[in-house]
Structures are given as structure tokens and as C-alpha cells.
Amino acid sequence: MLGARCLLQALRSCSSAPCARPRAPAALSVRDALRARGASGERVKVQGWIRSARSQKEVLFLHVNDGSSLESLQVVADSSFDSRELAFGSSVEAQGQLVKSPSRGQNVELKAEKIEVIGNCDAKAFPIKYKERHPLEYLRQYPHLRCRTNALASILRVRSEATAAVHSFFKQLGQHLHHPLALDSGFVHIHTPVITSNDCEGAGELFQVEPSSKTKVPKENFFNVPAFLTVSGQLHLEVMSGGNSTLIEMKEVVKDLNWLGIRAFTRVFTIGPTFRAENSQSRRHLAEFYMVEAEISFVESLQDLMQVMEGLFKSTTMMVLSNCPKDVELCHKFIAPGHKDRLEHMLKNNFLTISYTEAVEILKQASENFTFTPEWGVDLQTEHEKYLVKHCGNIPVFVINYPLALKPFYMRDNEDGPHHTVAAVDLLVPGVGELIGGSLREERYHFLEQRLARSGLTEAYQWYLDLRRFGSVPHGGFGMGFERYLQCILGVDNIKDVIPFPRFTHSCLL
């Protein structure tokens, strides 16, 4: 009787209180699993793609990768799990215990209790073959699959880290720039438009935007004016960066008048796609590429601008090297052997500066036979840029003060002679040539008005003149080709291999 009462009480207790359930395994990325400090047998779940599979008498070994790191996680299971579906390229979910690995080169491994195939992969038909190091040229045929290779995955992780590093640089940089208003905030990130009615470069290499034939409005422009894909966000950044700001020295007055909106942003930047309709399939040109652009108010010398440009290159690169060293190492080892030393050489030296006039004289005295003869008043070609960098000891070099006739209307007139130049600057780097282009902007109304009139652009850029009418300030800015930057630090020869989906003449896959 007593035993029956105890059993009844136990049943009541179990029904009134929730019974303990097995703890669900924690979902981890491969990167987090590999970084686990104490492999105490914690039950985890990992999802990814099989990079390799091998079966011994009683043990099955899988290497699973989910793109979060270059390294794969080794999954060890009983041979009973072996299946034809567990093949290279198949997607899987593995559950089990994270334990210390006896193998060299890895701290932990997953002792699998359950392996589920999520998606099969026909290894024979799969264009990417196991243990085969495919050339980058071959992989360009498969933009939808090439990200599964170690090389492209590493490049794209570096690209992601570099994007974050650029944002970090501009967020912190504003705290160190001297400014009359003593602002302590960083740069403001601006989303500049992709569709524009302006041709910033004046080169005419534009993609025009029109509705498809089914929706086209007869005899009218959709926007009432011709519209194009942007070639640069510079002019829109100028609007935001104080091209129309009013300089007020007294901080207490600024506090009282903030609500009037008389202050523009004094430091702005953007990272966005830009487009050029260039009929080129060269290793350094794309029809769609990304630009890092910045505009800074109250800048009166090219030296101040060049300091920011050099800081952007070095700070971004150091952060990339710190955050994804193994991805960079893979590129330097297998794609560009010896490039590690060249990059270190760039980072440890101060960038050099020469004038355009000095550059032309160096080229004229060179013993090399250039395809394009160097002459004052003629733009520098890629072969000239690369020679100048080599001449300067493979250290990045700023070329400043270009002929006025070579540059767009917005660059500041130096009012010099006998050669007439503008305050423009290009940063040339080893292996690439021009990486960054910038200038002081022409803030003086009458100078700009004359330049626009000579070019027949006064009506189209009346709004740009307005910026000079209503509280203009000295300012400058620059743009860095993001893909060329990645080429420079990784040593990748072709620009088509540092962007996920390259667009160029006669090619727009996907």
C-alpha cells in the first residue's frame, strides 16, 4: 500500500513539473568551432559543404567548410555513416561532440553522432574538381560556383574585411583632423545615387538609363532629362560636404543656430558602384566597379589630402592583415609568390611625391621604349605609371599638379606658369598604376564660372555654381578604385578576379 502511494506521488510530481529534455546542440560556424578554446565534449551542430571525404576501415573523415574561414573542420564518424552521397561538394549538417583532436594542425574536431546530407552534388559533373588547383581564368566561366574554391573564397573574405576597414578608418579619422569648429566626430557615410544626370568625369563613357520598350513613355524621358549610371559620386558628395556651408568661428553661435541648418557635413565618404562604358577587356578595367570616395571641407593643400589618402591605404591594409592573415597568405603563396615582401615594402615606407613635370622628365630620360611617347601636356599611360613607381623604388608615389587642359572643370587652378596646372594628385602603386585620384576643388566662383563657360557647361552645372554662391569653403576630395586596391594588396593580376560578378565588354554573366 505504501509502495503504491509513493508511485502515485511520483507520477503526480512528474506531471506537474516539466521533465528535463535533452539540450539541443549549439549551432556553430566552422570558424567559431575551430576557435573553441575548451573542447569539453559540448554537443554542437555544424552546417556546410564537404571539401574532402575519406573512409578507412572503421572511421570516416570529412572536412566541412561553410565559408566563414579558410580552414575546414574535420568531422570524424563511424564508418557506418559512409555513403556515396557524402561526396565533395555536397552540403551536410553534422551533429556531435566537439573534442580535442589528436591530429596535427588542428585543435578540435567534431565527433559525429548524426550526419545529414542536405543537398547532393554530382562530383563528376561538378566543374570544380577535388584536389585540382584551377586557374583563375578557368573559374571565371562559373561565377555561380567559383566562390566555393579556396582562392575566390579567400579573396572575397578579404574584400569584406577591407570594406569594414574603410568604414572604420573614416569613422575614426575625423577625430584627428584639425578643423575650425573643432568637431570630434568622424566622417558621415553618404549613399550617393546610382542614377544621375551628371557626367562627373566629362569623358562621355556613360551608360544611359531608359525604361524597357514595353514601359517606355513615347517622346519623353522617364526623368524629363537624360539619365545615366553614375561614373562617380564626387559631385553629390560635394553637395553634402560643405561646398555650400557657412564658416562660423564662434562655437557658441553655432550652438544657437544649429536649428537653422546652416552647417553642411564637413567630412563625408561613400563606397558604391560606378560604371564606365569603356570598350576594354584589359586586366585593370571593368564596366562596373566600386569606388571609395571622400570629400573634406576646409582643406587648402594637396599635402593634407595626400595624408588622408596614404592613411586610408595603410590603415585599411593593416586591418586586413590583422583580421584575415591566412586568406592573405593563401593569395601571396599561390596566386602571387613574393608579393608579401612587396606589400611590406609599401607599408613601411613613406609615400613619395613628384610633380607631373618631374614625372615627364623622368620618362623622357628613361632608356625604355614606350609605346606612347611621354610629352608634357599628354596624359600618363599605364606603362608610364608603372615605370615611375619602379623608378621610385617600388614605393607608392604621388604625382601632383597636372596640366589644366587634362583635367575636369572642378579642379582648382594653380594660377602658375609657364605651364598652367591644377591642384590634382594621382597615387601610383606597384603592379597597378593609378590607384587613387583626387584634387582640391575650385571653390572660387569666377574661376569656376569661366571654366564652365569655356566647356559649354554653364547651364547644366548652374547648381554647381550655386554651391559657390552660398557660403563656399576651400575643399578637396579623392576616389580610390576598390578593386584595384585589392589587386594591389593581394597581387591578383586580373581585376575580374577580385569582384564577385565581373561586368565587362561582351560579358554580363548572371
C-alpha positions as MATLAB code, in Angstrom:
seq = 'MLGARCLLQALRSCSSAPCARPRAPAALSVRDALRARGASGERVKVQGWIRSARSQKEVLFLHVNDGSSLESLQVVADSSFDSRELAFGSSVEAQGQLVKSPSRGQNVELKAEKIEVIGNCDAKAFPIKYKERHPLEYLRQYPHLRCRTNALASILRVRSEATAAVHSFFKQLGQHLHHPLALDSGFVHIHTPVITSNDCEGAGELFQVEPSSKTKVPKENFFNVPAFLTVSGQLHLEVMSGGNSTLIEMKEVVKDLNWLGIRAFTRVFTIGPTFRAENSQSRRHLAEFYMVEAEISFVESLQDLMQVMEGLFKSTTMMVLSNCPKDVELCHKFIAPGHKDRLEHMLKNNFLTISYTEAVEILKQASENFTFTPEWGVDLQTEHEKYLVKHCGNIPVFVINYPLALKPFYMRDNEDGPHHTVAAVDLLVPGVGELIGGSLREERYHFLEQRLARSGLTEAYQWYLDLRRFGSVPHGGFGMGFERYLQCILGVDNIKDVIPFPRFTHSCLL';
ca = [
       0.000    0.000    0.000;
       2.850    2.319    0.921;
       4.627    1.462   -2.350;
       1.505    2.315   -4.360;
       1.194    5.694   -2.629;
       4.838    6.528   -3.380;
       4.398    5.576   -7.042;
       1.239    7.719   -7.301;
       3.027   10.692   -5.681;
       5.945   10.335   -8.074;
       3.617   10.293  -11.087;
       1.831   13.437   -9.850;
       5.160   15.158   -9.323;
       6.300   14.328  -12.871;
       3.012   15.503  -14.397;
       3.024   18.821  -12.516;
       6.693   19.734  -13.230;
       8.219   19.769  -16.743;
      10.509   16.832  -17.395;
      14.085   17.676  -18.439;
      14.621   17.435  -22.202;
      17.891   16.725  -23.952;
      19.673   20.003  -24.669;
      19.648   20.938  -28.360;
      23.132   21.142  -29.893;
      24.515   24.659  -30.283;
      24.758   25.815  -33.915;
      28.296   26.971  -34.661;
      30.033   28.287  -37.745;
      33.164   26.429  -38.754;
      35.195   29.472  -37.742;
      33.697   29.532  -34.234;
      34.083   25.779  -33.847;
      37.781   25.976  -34.734;
      38.246   28.834  -32.263;
      36.628   26.935  -29.364;
      39.151   27.037  -26.529;
      37.961   24.188  -24.389;
      36.838   21.123  -26.319;
      34.903   19.671  -23.369;
      32.607   17.438  -25.346;
      29.964   20.100  -25.940;
      27.282   18.962  -28.356;
      27.229   21.202  -31.428;
      25.773   21.403  -34.913;
      27.768   22.482  -37.984;
      26.444   23.063  -41.493;
      28.460   23.472  -44.670;
      29.888   21.805  -47.750;
      32.162   18.782  -47.926;
      35.667   19.720  -49.057;
      37.033   16.193  -48.776;
      35.832   12.727  -47.734;
      37.884    9.625  -46.998;
      36.932    6.351  -45.386;
      39.206    3.960  -43.524;
      38.302    0.548  -42.123;
      36.265    1.760  -39.172;
      36.418    5.547  -39.419;
      35.019    8.154  -41.814;
      36.757   11.543  -42.140;
      35.025   14.585  -43.616;
      36.321   18.115  -43.967;
      33.421   20.581  -43.850;
      33.611   24.279  -44.706;
      30.905   26.961  -44.593;
      32.886   29.894  -45.993;
      33.456   31.507  -42.597;
      37.174   30.635  -42.667;
      39.848   29.249  -44.932;
      40.285   26.230  -42.668;
      37.788   23.378  -42.656;
      36.504   21.474  -39.639;
      37.338   17.771  -39.508;
      34.308   15.586  -38.814;
      35.080   12.091  -37.559;
      32.377    9.418  -37.680;
      31.843    5.684  -37.590;
      32.272    4.036  -40.974;
      28.588    3.094  -40.882;
      27.860    6.704  -41.855;
      29.725    6.250  -45.137;
      27.597    6.876  -48.208;
      28.017    7.825  -51.857;
      26.093   10.988  -51.050;
      28.899   12.117  -48.726;
      30.925   13.400  -51.655;
      32.949   16.505  -52.496;
      30.608   19.472  -52.927;
      27.603   18.023  -51.099;
      26.029   20.140  -48.363;
      25.661   18.499  -44.950;
      24.634   19.036  -41.364;
      26.728   17.265  -38.760;
      25.860   16.963  -35.063;
      28.030   15.603  -32.327;
      30.639   16.405  -29.699;
      33.412   18.946  -30.161;
      36.513   17.209  -28.852;
      40.261   17.766  -28.795;
      41.876   16.499  -31.978;
      44.917   14.216  -31.904;
      45.841   15.304  -35.443;
      48.478   17.928  -36.154;
      47.438   21.333  -37.425;
      44.043   21.421  -35.721;
      42.933   21.877  -32.133;
      39.463   20.380  -32.313;
      37.349   18.024  -34.361;
      33.700   17.039  -34.398;
      32.931   13.502  -33.230;
      29.748   12.974  -35.218;
      26.628   11.359  -33.841;
      24.455   12.343  -36.792;
      25.259   13.368  -40.375;
      22.516   14.502  -42.727;
      23.020   15.246  -46.411;
      21.145   18.463  -47.227;
      21.979   18.668  -50.925;
      23.678   16.106  -53.157;
      26.488   17.033  -55.529;
      27.353   15.043  -58.631;
      31.138   15.172  -58.297;
      31.693   14.003  -61.875;
      29.576   16.786  -63.370;
      30.743   19.435  -60.875;
      33.098   21.813  -62.780;
      35.287   22.266  -59.689;
      37.338   19.143  -59.118;
      38.659   17.790  -55.838;
      42.383   18.457  -55.209;
      42.718   20.343  -58.501;
      44.054   23.909  -58.379;
      42.044   25.535  -61.142;
      43.460   28.679  -62.798;
      41.515   31.857  -62.065;
      40.838   32.211  -65.797;
      39.035   28.849  -65.801;
      36.917   29.780  -62.777;
      35.633   32.959  -64.464;
      33.398   30.728  -66.576;
      31.487   29.746  -63.440;
      30.648   32.904  -61.448;
      27.872   30.980  -59.674;
      30.265   28.294  -58.409;
      33.752   29.800  -58.152;
      33.147   31.198  -54.664;
      33.341   27.594  -53.398;
      37.057   27.432  -54.179;
      39.644   28.360  -51.578;
      41.160   31.100  -53.748;
      37.946   33.010  -54.514;
      36.550   32.494  -51.032;
      39.727   33.982  -49.547;
      39.655   36.949  -51.929;
      36.004   37.663  -51.095;
      36.622   37.426  -47.343;
      39.469   39.917  -47.769;
      37.109   42.137  -49.772;
      34.575   42.011  -46.934;
      37.209   42.851  -44.317;
      38.581   45.681  -46.463;
      35.097   47.187  -46.748;
      34.723   47.128  -42.965;
      38.239   48.559  -42.571;
      37.420   51.515  -44.849;
      34.352   52.323  -42.747;
      36.428   52.029  -39.572;
      39.111   54.345  -40.957;
      36.685   57.114  -41.862;
      34.745   56.753  -38.625;
      37.900   57.315  -36.577;
      39.774   59.713  -38.870;
      37.568   62.722  -38.202;
      38.685   62.696  -34.577;
      42.255   63.509  -35.637;
      41.672   66.177  -38.321;
      42.116   69.811  -37.297;
      39.038   71.863  -38.028;
      37.961   75.461  -37.204;
      34.828   74.176  -35.485;
      36.775   71.547  -33.517;
      34.294   68.806  -34.323;
      35.221   65.447  -32.816;
      33.031   63.208  -34.950;
      34.188   61.096  -37.866;
      33.133   61.156  -41.490;
      29.468   60.800  -42.393;
      28.694   57.933  -44.757;
      26.525   59.125  -47.660;
      24.592   56.916  -50.089;
      25.121   58.684  -53.395;
      22.713   57.897  -56.265;
      23.408   55.267  -58.902;
      21.204   57.095  -61.429;
      22.352   60.621  -62.248;
      22.030   63.377  -64.828;
      25.705   64.385  -64.429;
      28.867   63.225  -66.173;
      31.394   63.853  -63.413;
      34.466   62.912  -65.429;
      33.347   64.598  -68.639;
      34.626   61.647  -70.647;
      31.270   60.722  -72.162;
      31.736   56.993  -71.427;
      28.269   56.630  -69.934;
      25.530   54.016  -69.757;
      22.227   55.742  -70.449;
      19.225   54.685  -68.375;
      15.900   54.209  -70.182;
      12.777   52.149  -69.462;
      12.348   48.921  -71.372;
      10.426   49.153  -74.652;
       7.243   47.843  -73.023;
       7.054   50.661  -70.492;
       8.788   53.488  -72.370;
       6.900   56.781  -72.416;
       6.652   57.971  -76.053;
       8.772   61.013  -76.970;
       9.655   61.742  -73.345;
      12.441   60.983  -70.911;
      11.351   58.997  -67.871;
      13.082   61.573  -65.635;
      12.363   64.503  -68.004;
      16.139   64.741  -68.547;
      18.663   62.229  -69.906;
      19.756   59.918  -67.079;
      22.862   57.771  -66.748;
      24.528   55.266  -64.461;
      26.974   57.172  -62.295;
      30.684   57.335  -63.077;
      31.454   58.887  -59.675;
      29.703   60.041  -56.532;
      32.003   63.049  -56.203;
      29.637   65.843  -57.197;
      26.926   64.570  -54.873;
      29.474   64.303  -52.059;
      30.477   67.907  -52.704;
      26.875   68.935  -52.131;
      26.980   67.177  -48.771;
      30.487   68.114  -47.679;
      30.230   71.849  -47.260;
      30.511   73.143  -50.810;
      27.679   75.357  -49.580;
      28.481   75.595  -45.872;
      28.950   78.805  -43.962;
      32.090   79.158  -41.846;
      31.315   80.438  -38.365;
      34.217   80.786  -35.962;
      32.284   81.208  -32.724;
      31.185   77.903  -31.246;
      28.520   79.455  -29.010;
      26.902   80.998  -32.090;
      26.941   77.616  -33.811;
      25.093   76.084  -30.869;
      22.360   78.720  -31.079;
      21.982   78.464  -34.859;
      22.138   74.691  -35.356;
      18.395   74.541  -35.877;
      18.708   76.826  -38.912;
      20.618   74.118  -40.780;
      23.396   76.461  -41.898;
      26.094   73.829  -41.445;
      26.694   71.153  -44.040;
      28.601   67.980  -43.243;
      32.281   68.847  -43.364;
      33.630   65.341  -43.955;
      31.795   62.688  -45.957;
      32.564   59.452  -47.782;
      30.862   56.764  -49.793;
      31.533   53.265  -51.104;
      29.415   52.404  -54.083;
      29.205   51.010  -57.603;
      30.286   53.146  -60.538;
      30.004   52.454  -64.249;
      32.106   53.176  -67.325;
      31.094   52.215  -70.863;
      34.699   51.594  -71.886;
      35.230   49.112  -74.694;
      38.042   47.407  -72.816;
      38.844   43.891  -71.669;
      42.144   44.810  -70.044;
      43.284   43.375  -66.736;
      42.616   46.663  -64.928;
      39.227   47.778  -66.307;
      35.627   46.814  -65.569;
      32.323   48.226  -66.756;
      31.036   48.079  -63.163;
      33.342   48.589  -60.209;
      33.344   50.077  -56.736;
      34.807   53.386  -55.624;
      35.780   54.645  -52.182;
      35.270   58.417  -52.362;
      35.712   61.170  -49.798;
      35.246   64.936  -49.662;
      36.713   67.157  -46.944;
      35.888   70.796  -46.260;
      38.417   73.405  -45.167;
      41.298   71.624  -46.886;
      43.661   74.083  -48.541;
      46.683   71.997  -49.567;
      47.276   68.834  -51.526;
      49.588   67.659  -48.734;
      46.654   67.487  -46.299;
      44.662   65.490  -48.831;
      47.588   63.170  -49.588;
      47.989   62.469  -45.872;
      44.442   61.147  -45.739;
      44.975   59.082  -48.911;
      48.133   57.456  -47.549;
      46.440   56.857  -44.218;
      43.482   55.175  -45.903;
      45.752   52.777  -47.806;
      47.948   51.856  -44.855;
      45.261   51.709  -42.163;
      42.903   49.600  -44.267;
      45.702   47.222  -45.259;
      46.964   46.762  -41.704;
      43.456   45.933  -40.517;
      43.009   43.400  -43.326;
      46.345   41.750  -42.489;
      45.336   41.596  -38.835;
      41.827   40.200  -39.324;
      42.320   37.641  -42.103;
      46.026   36.766  -42.265;
      45.527   33.246  -43.598;
      43.394   34.417  -46.526;
      46.026   36.983  -47.477;
      48.752   34.361  -47.023;
      46.997   31.998  -49.449;
      46.970   34.710  -52.130;
      50.608   35.604  -51.531;
      51.643   31.960  -51.605;
      49.692   30.505  -54.517;
      48.492   33.466  -56.618;
      51.333   35.983  -56.251;
      54.505   34.413  -54.810;
      56.811   37.077  -53.389;
      54.090   39.710  -53.069;
      54.217   39.635  -49.267;
      57.632   41.319  -49.293;
      56.495   43.888  -51.863;
      53.472   44.806  -49.733;
      55.564   45.131  -46.582;
      57.912   47.424  -48.523;
      54.973   49.674  -49.410;
      53.681   49.799  -45.844;
      56.939   50.574  -44.065;
      57.992   53.462  -46.319;
      56.567   56.950  -46.575;
      54.956   57.537  -49.953;
      56.935   59.763  -52.308;
      55.810   62.890  -54.157;
      56.813   64.217  -57.582;
      55.206   66.784  -59.860;
      53.729   65.908  -63.242;
      56.507   67.980  -64.849;
      59.166   65.974  -62.991;
      57.432   62.737  -63.990;
      57.550   63.664  -67.677;
      61.266   64.482  -67.427;
      61.957   61.115  -65.744;
      60.094   59.328  -68.532;
      61.910   61.248  -71.267;
      65.274   60.267  -69.807;
      64.292   56.595  -69.436;
      66.062   54.026  -71.571;
      62.848   52.081  -72.154;
      60.962   52.239  -75.432;
      57.433   53.258  -74.506;
      54.501   52.564  -76.792;
      53.266   56.097  -76.044;
      55.902   58.837  -76.212;
      55.901   60.911  -73.000;
      55.289   64.605  -73.634;
      54.274   67.495  -71.388;
      50.551   68.119  -71.770;
      49.763   64.488  -72.608;
      48.146   62.151  -70.084;
      50.273   59.446  -68.462;
      49.615   55.925  -69.718;
      49.683   52.740  -67.649;
      53.186   51.905  -68.917;
      54.372   55.329  -67.755;
      52.751   54.958  -64.327;
      54.317   51.561  -63.701;
      57.745   52.805  -64.784;
      57.532   55.795  -62.436;
      56.744   53.519  -59.481;
      59.650   51.250  -60.409;
      61.920   54.290  -60.790;
      60.914   55.355  -57.251;
      61.999   52.030  -55.752;
      58.584   50.340  -55.905;
      57.258   52.725  -53.290;
      53.834   54.283  -53.953;
      54.278   57.751  -55.406;
      52.010   60.804  -55.593;
      52.106   62.700  -58.888;
      50.806   66.243  -58.403;
      49.959   69.389  -60.377;
      48.713   68.159  -63.746;
      48.156   70.358  -66.828;
      44.879   72.239  -66.583;
      43.830   71.071  -70.064;
      43.975   67.407  -68.993;
      41.672   67.654  -66.007;
      37.935   68.274  -65.404;
      36.490   71.717  -64.717;
      36.141   71.257  -60.959;
      39.880   71.044  -60.157;
      41.464   74.124  -58.587;
      43.522   76.385  -60.848;
      47.114   76.804  -59.559;
      47.494   80.096  -61.449;
      51.074   79.188  -62.282;
      53.378   79.492  -65.256;
      54.883   78.974  -67.697;
      52.874   75.722  -67.560;
      49.257   76.118  -66.470;
      48.385   73.416  -63.914;
      45.674   72.425  -61.458;
      45.953   71.097  -57.899;
      45.381   67.482  -58.872;
      47.015   64.339  -57.480;
      47.204   60.685  -58.530;
      48.594   57.921  -56.326;
      50.537   55.340  -58.349;
      51.242   51.920  -56.820;
      53.347   48.912  -57.888;
      51.759   46.469  -60.315;
      48.600   48.528  -60.831;
      49.498   52.097  -61.717;
      46.907   54.695  -60.759;
      45.033   53.701  -57.622;
      43.663   56.981  -56.239;
      42.854   60.233  -57.989;
      41.961   63.461  -56.262;
      42.250   67.229  -56.215;
      41.481   70.428  -54.472;
      38.132   71.622  -55.802;
      37.717   75.042  -57.391;
      35.814   76.962  -54.708;
      36.214   80.418  -56.322;
      33.040   81.393  -58.153;
      34.534   83.404  -61.021;
      37.246   80.845  -61.802;
      34.680   78.051  -61.948;
      32.283   80.161  -63.970;
      34.959   80.771  -66.618;
      35.912   77.079  -66.794;
      32.299   76.021  -67.263;
      31.705   78.704  -69.897;
      34.738   77.569  -71.923;
      33.411   73.995  -71.805;
      29.841   74.995  -72.653;
      28.569   73.518  -69.383;
      27.260   76.594  -67.576;
      23.574   75.752  -67.923;
      23.975   72.092  -66.972;
      26.037   72.927  -63.886;
      24.280   76.032  -62.633;
      23.519   74.150  -59.429;
      27.261   73.540  -59.002;
      27.906   77.270  -59.322;
      25.215   77.869  -56.698;
      27.331   75.946  -54.193;
      29.979   78.654  -54.657;
      27.475   81.471  -54.315;
      26.111   80.425  -50.952;
      28.979   80.144  -48.464;
      31.591   78.120  -50.308;
      34.724   76.922  -48.497;
      38.068   75.507  -49.642;
      37.628   71.756  -50.019;
      39.038   68.712  -51.735;
      38.484   65.039  -52.228;
      39.554   61.823  -53.882;
      38.374   58.468  -55.173;
      40.059   55.056  -54.806;
      39.236   52.150  -57.092;
      38.325   49.405  -54.616;
      39.080   46.505  -56.965;
      42.461   47.989  -57.878;
      43.198   48.334  -54.182;
      42.503   44.610  -53.708;
      44.726   43.812  -56.690;
      47.482   45.880  -55.119;
      47.494   44.255  -51.678;
      46.856   40.669  -52.838;
      48.925   40.641  -56.019;
      45.995   39.450  -58.155;
      46.859   40.185  -61.770;
      43.366   40.470  -63.253;
      40.739   42.813  -61.831;
      37.982   40.366  -62.846;
      39.116   38.035  -60.049;
      38.600   40.421  -57.113;
      34.906   41.179  -57.658;
      32.107   38.598  -57.195;
      30.391   39.168  -60.550;
      32.624   40.945  -63.097;
      30.970   43.000  -65.834;
      32.993   43.973  -68.877;
      32.629   44.286  -72.634;
      30.717   41.297  -74.112;
      30.281   39.693  -70.684;
      27.439   40.012  -68.171;
      27.020   36.513  -66.742;
      24.140   36.119  -64.269;
];
